[in-house]
Amino acid sequence: VDQRPPTHYQMLNLPAFESNPQTIESQAQLVLGFLQQQTSGPNGREAQQLIARIQQARVDLLDPNRKAAYDNMLRNPGAAG
């Protein structure tokens, strides 16, 4: 079983390697909006952790240099680190 964490694209419910910044931003806002509503519920702690991960995914995918490095890492998983 693959225990790898989901990709930024999966977390934002985007197709792999989505390149449209407006699409990335609007999906990030949609997911963040949903998670914000969960922070006061029984899963608030998990929601807060996911919010941090979604915000990082958003930053990485909206910065052209970071996105290029991230996409390269996804395409060539053995080449990183």
C-alpha positions, 0 to 999 in steps of 0.5 A: 500500500502506498503510504505517500502523502497526497500531492499538492494537486490532490490536496487542492482537488486539481489535475496533476500539473495544473498550470492556471494560477487562477484555477489553483487560487480558486481551488485553494480558497474553496478548500480553505473555506471548507476547512475554516468551517471545521476548525470549531468542530470535533476535528478542529485540530486536524482541520488546522493541520490541513489548513497549514498544508493547503496554504503551503501547497498554494504557496508552492503552486503559485510561485513559478520557481517553486512550482517548477521544482515541485513538478520536477520532483513529482516527475522524477521522484528518485532525483530529489534529495 
